Amino acid sequence: MGGTASVLALLDAHADSVGSRIAWELRVRVSGGPECVGLTAGAGHVLIYGPVCLDGRAVTHINARLDALLRRERRIVEDHNSRPRLI
C-alpha cells in the first residue's frame, strides 16, 4: 500500500481521538511483521484487533471498529486477567 507510514499515522491519530472520547488508550501499531498492523488498547498496548496486513481492506475494517466504538455498538472490556478485549 502506497504511503504506508502516512496511512499508519492517520489510523493511529483516529485511534487516539476515539480513545480519548471513550476513556481508553487506543493505538494502531505495527504488529506481526513490517506490513501488518493491529489495534491496541490500554497502557500495555494489548492487541484487540489484528494483526492484519495493511491494505485498503484493513484500513476500512480498523476505521469501522473505531467508529463502532464511538457509536457504542462495540466496546472494550477487561477479561478475567484484566486484559482489554473488543466485544
C-alpha positions as CSV (number, residue, x, y, z in Angstrom):
1,M,0.0,0.0,0.0
2,G,1.5,3.3,-1.0
3,G,2.3,5.8,1.8
4,T,2.2,3.1,4.5
5,A,3.7,5.4,7.1
6,S,1.2,8.1,6.4
7,V,-1.7,5.6,6.4
8,L,-0.5,4.2,9.7
9,A,-0.2,7.8,11.1
10,L,-3.7,8.6,10.1
11,L,-5.1,5.4,11.6
12,D,-3.2,6.0,14.8
13,A,-4.5,9.5,15.1
14,H,-8.1,8.3,14.6
15,A,-7.5,5.6,17.3
16,D,-6.1,8.2,19.6
17,S,-9.1,10.5,19.1
18,V,-11.6,7.7,19.6
19,G,-9.7,6.5,22.7
20,S,-9.8,9.9,24.3
21,R,-13.5,10.0,23.8
22,I,-14.2,6.6,25.3
23,A,-11.6,6.7,28.0
24,W,-9.2,4.0,26.6
25,E,-5.7,4.4,25.3
26,L,-6.0,3.2,21.7
27,R,-3.2,2.9,19.2
28,V,-2.6,1.4,15.8
29,R,0.8,-0.3,15.8
30,V,3.0,-2.4,13.5
31,S,2.4,-6.0,14.7
32,G,3.4,-9.4,13.4
33,G,5.6,-8.1,10.6
34,P,6.6,-4.8,8.8
35,E,3.4,-4.7,6.6
36,C,1.0,-5.8,9.4
37,V,-0.8,-3.6,12.0
38,G,-3.1,-4.1,14.9
39,L,-5.3,-2.1,17.1
40,T,-4.2,-2.0,20.7
41,A,-5.8,-0.8,23.9
42,G,-4.6,0.1,27.4
43,A,-1.2,1.3,28.7
44,G,0.3,-2.1,27.9
45,H,-0.8,-1.9,24.2
46,V,-2.7,-5.2,24.2
47,L,-3.7,-6.3,20.8
48,I,-7.6,-6.2,20.5
49,Y,-7.8,-6.5,16.7
50,G,-5.3,-7.9,14.2
51,P,-2.6,-8.2,13.2
52,V,-3.7,-7.7,9.6
53,C,-1.8,-6.8,6.5
54,L,-2.1,-3.1,6.0
55,D,-4.1,-2.7,2.8
56,G,-7.3,-0.8,1.8
57,R,-9.5,-3.5,3.4
58,A,-7.6,-3.4,6.7
59,V,-7.9,0.4,6.8
60,T,-11.7,0.1,6.3
61,H,-12.0,-2.6,9.0
62,I,-10.0,-0.7,11.6
63,N,-11.9,2.5,10.9
64,A,-15.2,0.6,11.1
65,R,-14.2,-0.8,14.5
66,L,-13.2,2.6,15.8
67,D,-16.4,4.2,14.5
68,A,-18.4,1.4,16.1
69,L,-16.7,2.1,19.5
70,L,-17.8,5.7,19.2
71,R,-21.4,4.7,18.4
72,R,-21.3,2.3,21.3
73,E,-22.1,-0.6,19.0
74,R,-18.8,-2.3,20.2
75,R,-17.0,-1.9,23.4
76,I,-13.8,-2.8,25.2
77,V,-14.0,-4.8,28.4
78,E,-11.4,-6.3,30.6
79,D,-11.3,-10.1,30.8
80,H,-10.6,-12.1,34.0
81,N,-6.9,-11.3,33.6
82,S,-7.6,-7.6,33.4
83,R,-6.6,-7.6,29.7
84,P,-8.7,-5.5,27.3
85,R,-10.9,-7.3,24.8
86,L,-13.0,-5.8,21.9
87,I,-16.6,-7.1,22.0
